[in-house]
Amino acid sequence: MEWLSDNGPVYTGKDTRDFGRNLGLVVCTTPAYSPESNGMAEAFVKTFKRDCVYVNDLPSASHVLARLPVGCDDYNRCHPHRGLKMMSPREFRSANSHP
């Protein structure tokens, strides 16, 4: 699974990239000056904050980071997306995988 972010220093820093790799993610950044791909990354961050961070008691960055695997699983398993024909990312991958 890929973790797509923009090229901001918080996302390209060694600690952040190491954290993503430790979760088993392929850490990727959007191409420089690419509004479309940057918009996708920002939309995910907005959705993740709305559905995982703001609805839970997460008073610090360490609390958010500890909750990240659960939030990512919930996002991929339960959240339908218009661009995926109203399926969650996991449903879409299952429906479109080839044996």
Secondary structure, DSSP 8 states (H G I E B T S, - for coil): -EEEE-S-HHHHSHHHHHHHHHTT-EEEE--TT-HHHHHHHHHHHHHHIIIIITTS---SHHHHHHHHHHHHHHHHHH--BGGGTTB-HHHHHHHT---
